[in-house]
Amino acid sequence: MSEPNRSLTVVPGPRRHLWHDLGPRLISALVMIALTATALFVGGYFFAAVVGAVFAGAYREWETMVSRAPLTPIGMVLIGLLALSGLIFPLWGVLGSVAVIGLACVVAIAARGEGVWWRVLGLVLFGAIILAALVMRGDSMAGVWAGLYLGTVVWMTDSAAFFTGRQMGGEKLAPDISPGKTWSGALGGLALGTGAGLGVWVLATDSPWWIGLVLSAVISVLGQAGDLSESAVKRHFRIKDSGDIIPGHGGLMDRLDSLTFGVLLVLLIGTLHSGFGSVAEGLLYW
């Protein structure tokens, strides 16, 4: 017989622990979305300043990771130059920004030290992303829609992969690179990212829907490839998160890695289709 007065103890399962960071993640995501949407709409110097500052902040995490040391005066100079490469774009255009990024690379090489070529790689990579984002935005409403389209695909892919992977689990996607990622998360991210991107495409343009479908799927896959690439670099340097500046998300690099290949693809497609001066139009209008 069971004891009538015996209390039952409920032991919380592992699922509850999986979602302990949900609140901070959602709040941080809302703040980032609001900032991005505002900067996109305002454009000009404000957008340039935000893009330069955000990716300079991401480079700060890269700098401390590859140098395996606290931030140095040289590192601070490189961060400042990368931020300046964005801010100077509305005034002097691509050539001015490229000149500043080139100067940063020269400074990094002259400073020598551990990880010098990793430093240069980071400057070139983040500099290219800054330029791609600013050229895509341009000074027309097409740039706003292109930014919203790209951001929707990338962030919905990230969100769906996160929630689907945690909820469903299953076989690991790349256990040697990122043990937490699963095939269920990757497929969930691909499905929602592609669908959400197609929705924005239909709202923003009269171009054939199937082009939006294909582009959204490719950008979604590239977003996950960028995420895995950053995970591989972090594993090389034996760190888990690039930083902790964003509650529930980690560092800026952890949030922006999925954007890397996508924005570069947008620059390539837009340039090939309509020229370097009309990247957003070349992406959206077919």
C-alpha positions as CSV (number, residue, x, y, z in Angstrom):
1,M,0.0,0.0,0.0
2,S,1.1,3.5,-0.6
3,E,1.6,5.9,2.3
4,P,-1.2,8.5,2.2
5,N,0.7,11.3,3.9
6,R,3.9,10.9,1.8
7,S,4.6,14.0,-0.3
8,L,5.6,13.7,-3.9
9,T,8.7,15.5,-5.1
10,V,8.6,16.6,-8.7
11,V,12.1,16.8,-10.2
12,P,12.3,19.3,-13.0
13,G,13.4,17.8,-16.2
14,P,16.2,19.0,-18.5
15,R,13.8,20.8,-20.8
16,R,13.2,23.6,-18.2
17,H,16.9,24.4,-18.0
18,L,17.1,24.6,-21.8
19,W,14.8,27.7,-21.8
20,H,16.2,29.6,-18.8
21,D,17.8,32.2,-21.1
22,L,14.6,32.8,-23.2
23,G,13.6,36.1,-21.5
24,P,17.0,37.8,-22.0
25,R,17.2,36.5,-25.6
26,L,13.8,37.9,-26.5
27,I,14.5,41.3,-24.9
28,S,17.9,41.6,-26.6
29,A,16.4,40.5,-29.9
30,L,13.7,43.2,-29.7
31,V,16.3,45.9,-29.0
32,M,18.5,44.8,-31.8
33,I,15.6,44.6,-34.3
34,A,14.4,48.1,-33.3
35,L,17.9,49.6,-33.6
36,T,18.5,47.9,-37.0
37,A,15.1,49.0,-38.4
38,T,15.6,52.6,-37.2
39,A,19.1,52.8,-38.7
40,L,17.9,51.3,-42.0
41,F,15.0,53.8,-42.3
42,V,17.1,56.9,-41.3
43,G,20.1,55.9,-43.4
44,G,22.9,58.4,-44.1
45,Y,25.4,59.1,-41.4
46,F,23.3,57.5,-38.7
47,F,23.2,54.1,-40.5
48,A,26.9,54.4,-41.4
49,A,27.8,55.2,-37.8
50,V,25.7,52.3,-36.4
51,V,27.1,49.8,-39.0
52,G,30.7,51.0,-38.3
53,A,30.3,50.9,-34.5
54,V,28.6,47.5,-34.5
55,F,31.2,45.7,-36.6
56,A,34.0,47.5,-34.9
57,G,32.6,46.1,-31.7
58,A,32.6,42.6,-33.3
59,Y,36.2,43.1,-34.4
60,R,37.1,44.0,-30.7
61,E,36.0,40.4,-29.8
62,W,38.0,39.1,-32.8
63,E,41.1,41.1,-31.7
64,T,41.1,39.7,-28.2
65,M,40.4,36.2,-29.4
66,V,43.2,36.0,-32.0
67,S,45.8,37.9,-30.0
68,R,45.1,35.7,-26.9
69,A,45.5,38.7,-24.7
70,P,43.6,41.7,-23.2
71,L,43.0,44.6,-25.5
72,T,46.1,46.6,-26.3
73,P,46.6,50.2,-27.5
74,I,47.2,48.9,-31.1
75,G,44.0,46.9,-30.9
76,M,42.1,50.0,-29.8
77,V,43.5,51.9,-32.8
78,L,42.4,49.1,-35.2
79,I,38.9,49.1,-33.7
80,G,38.7,52.9,-34.1
81,L,39.9,52.7,-37.7
82,L,37.3,50.1,-38.5
83,A,34.5,52.2,-37.0
84,L,35.8,55.2,-39.0
85,S,35.7,53.2,-42.2
86,G,31.9,53.1,-41.8
87,L,31.4,56.7,-40.7
88,I,33.5,58.1,-43.5
89,F,31.5,56.3,-46.2
90,P,28.7,59.0,-46.7
91,L,31.4,61.6,-47.2
92,W,34.1,59.9,-49.3
93,G,32.4,56.7,-50.5
94,V,33.9,53.3,-51.1
95,L,37.4,54.6,-51.9
96,G,37.6,56.5,-48.6
97,S,36.4,53.5,-46.6
98,V,38.8,51.1,-48.4
99,A,41.7,53.5,-47.7
100,V,40.9,53.5,-44.0
101,I,40.6,49.7,-43.9
102,G,43.9,49.4,-45.8
103,L,45.6,51.7,-43.3
104,A,44.3,49.5,-40.5
105,C,45.8,46.4,-42.2
106,V,49.2,48.3,-42.5
107,V,49.1,49.2,-38.8
108,A,48.3,45.6,-37.9
109,I,51.2,44.2,-39.9
110,A,53.6,46.8,-38.6
111,A,52.7,46.0,-35.0
112,R,53.5,42.3,-35.6
113,G,52.8,40.2,-32.5
114,E,50.9,36.9,-32.2
115,G,48.1,36.3,-34.7
116,V,49.1,39.2,-37.0
117,W,47.6,37.5,-40.1
118,W,44.4,36.6,-38.1
119,R,44.2,40.3,-37.3
120,V,44.5,41.3,-40.9
121,L,41.9,38.6,-41.9
122,G,39.5,40.1,-39.3
123,L,40.0,43.6,-40.6
124,V,39.4,42.6,-44.2
125,L,36.4,40.5,-43.3
126,F,34.6,43.0,-41.1
127,G,35.6,45.9,-43.4
128,A,34.1,44.0,-46.4
129,I,30.9,43.5,-44.4
130,I,30.7,47.2,-43.5
131,L,31.2,48.2,-47.1
132,A,28.6,45.6,-48.4
133,A,26.0,46.8,-45.9
134,L,26.5,50.5,-46.7
135,V,26.5,50.0,-50.5
136,M,23.4,47.8,-50.2
137,R,21.6,50.5,-48.2
138,G,22.5,53.3,-50.6
139,D,20.2,56.3,-50.5
140,S,16.9,54.9,-51.8
141,M,13.9,53.1,-50.3
142,A,15.1,50.0,-52.2
143,G,18.0,49.9,-49.8
144,V,15.6,49.8,-46.9
145,W,13.6,46.9,-48.3
146,A,16.8,45.1,-49.2
147,G,18.1,45.4,-45.7
148,L,14.7,44.3,-44.2
149,Y,14.6,41.3,-46.6
150,L,18.2,40.2,-45.7
151,G,17.7,40.8,-42.0
152,T,14.4,38.8,-42.0
153,V,15.9,35.8,-43.7
154,V,19.0,35.7,-41.5
155,W,17.3,36.4,-38.2
156,M,14.3,34.1,-38.8
157,T,16.7,31.4,-39.8
158,D,18.7,31.9,-36.6
159,S,15.6,32.0,-34.4
160,A,13.9,28.9,-36.0
161,A,17.1,26.9,-35.8
162,F,17.5,27.8,-32.1
163,F,14.0,26.9,-31.1
164,T,13.6,23.9,-33.3
165,G,17.0,22.5,-32.3
166,R,16.3,22.9,-28.6
167,Q,12.8,21.5,-28.8
168,M,13.3,18.6,-31.1
169,G,17.0,17.7,-30.7
170,G,18.2,14.8,-32.8
171,E,21.3,14.1,-34.8
172,K,24.1,16.6,-34.6
173,L,24.8,18.7,-37.6
174,A,28.5,19.2,-37.1
175,P,29.5,17.8,-33.7
176,D,33.3,18.4,-34.2
177,I,32.6,22.1,-34.9
178,S,29.5,23.0,-32.9
179,P,28.1,20.2,-30.7
180,G,24.9,22.1,-30.0
181,K,23.6,22.4,-33.6
182,T,21.3,19.7,-34.9
183,W,19.9,18.7,-38.3
184,S,16.4,19.4,-37.0
185,G,17.5,23.0,-36.1
186,A,19.1,23.5,-39.5
187,L,16.0,22.3,-41.4
188,G,13.7,24.3,-39.2
189,G,15.8,27.4,-39.8
190,L,15.9,26.8,-43.5
191,A,12.1,26.4,-43.7
192,L,11.1,29.5,-41.6
193,G,13.9,31.7,-42.9
194,T,13.0,30.9,-46.5
195,G,9.3,31.4,-45.9
196,A,9.7,34.7,-44.0
197,G,12.1,36.0,-46.7
198,L,9.6,35.1,-49.4
199,G,6.9,37.0,-47.5
200,V,9.0,40.2,-47.5
201,W,10.0,39.7,-51.1
202,V,6.3,39.6,-52.2
203,L,5.6,42.8,-50.2
204,A,8.7,44.6,-51.4
205,T,8.7,43.8,-55.1
206,D,6.7,42.6,-58.1
207,S,9.6,40.4,-59.2
208,P,8.8,36.7,-59.8
209,W,8.2,34.9,-56.5
210,W,10.4,31.9,-57.4
211,I,13.4,34.2,-57.5
212,G,12.7,35.3,-54.0
213,L,12.2,31.7,-52.9
214,V,15.6,30.7,-54.3
215,L,17.4,33.7,-53.0
216,S,15.9,33.3,-49.6
217,A,16.9,29.6,-49.4
218,V,20.4,30.3,-50.5
219,I,20.8,33.2,-48.0
220,S,19.4,31.0,-45.2
221,V,21.9,28.2,-46.0
222,L,24.7,30.8,-46.2
223,G,23.6,32.2,-42.8
224,Q,24.0,28.8,-41.2
225,A,27.3,28.3,-43.0
226,G,28.5,31.6,-41.5
227,D,27.5,30.5,-38.1
228,L,29.4,27.2,-38.4
229,S,32.4,29.1,-39.8
230,E,32.5,31.3,-36.7
231,S,32.1,28.2,-34.5
232,A,35.1,26.6,-36.2
233,V,37.3,29.7,-35.6
234,K,36.2,29.8,-31.9
235,R,37.0,26.1,-31.5
236,H,40.4,26.8,-33.1
237,F,41.1,29.4,-30.4
238,R,39.4,27.3,-27.7
239,I,36.7,29.7,-26.6
240,K,32.9,29.1,-26.3
241,D,31.5,32.6,-26.8
242,S,33.1,35.5,-28.5
243,G,31.8,37.8,-25.7
244,D,28.9,38.5,-23.4
245,I,27.8,42.0,-24.4
246,I,24.3,40.8,-25.5
247,P,22.3,39.1,-22.7
248,G,21.2,35.7,-23.7
249,H,23.1,35.8,-27.0
250,G,26.8,36.1,-26.2
251,G,29.0,38.5,-28.2
252,L,28.4,40.6,-31.2
253,M,30.3,38.1,-33.4
254,D,27.9,35.4,-32.2
255,R,24.9,37.4,-33.5
256,L,26.5,38.8,-36.7
257,D,28.2,35.6,-38.0
258,S,25.0,34.5,-39.9
259,L,24.9,37.9,-41.7
260,T,28.5,37.6,-43.1
261,F,28.0,35.5,-46.2
262,G,24.5,36.8,-46.8
263,V,25.4,40.4,-47.1
264,L,28.3,39.6,-49.4
265,L,26.1,37.5,-51.6
266,V,23.6,40.5,-51.8
267,L,26.5,42.7,-52.9
268,L,27.6,40.2,-55.5
269,I,24.1,39.6,-57.0
270,G,23.1,43.2,-56.9
271,T,26.3,44.3,-58.6
272,L,26.2,41.7,-61.3
273,H,22.5,42.4,-62.1
274,S,22.4,46.2,-61.9
275,G,25.8,47.6,-61.2
276,F,27.7,48.6,-58.1
277,G,25.7,51.8,-57.7
278,S,22.3,50.0,-57.6
279,V,22.9,46.9,-55.4
280,A,19.5,47.0,-53.7
281,E,17.7,47.5,-57.0
282,G,19.7,44.7,-58.6
283,L,18.7,42.3,-55.7
284,L,15.0,43.1,-55.7
285,Y,13.9,44.0,-59.2
286,W,14.0,41.4,-61.9
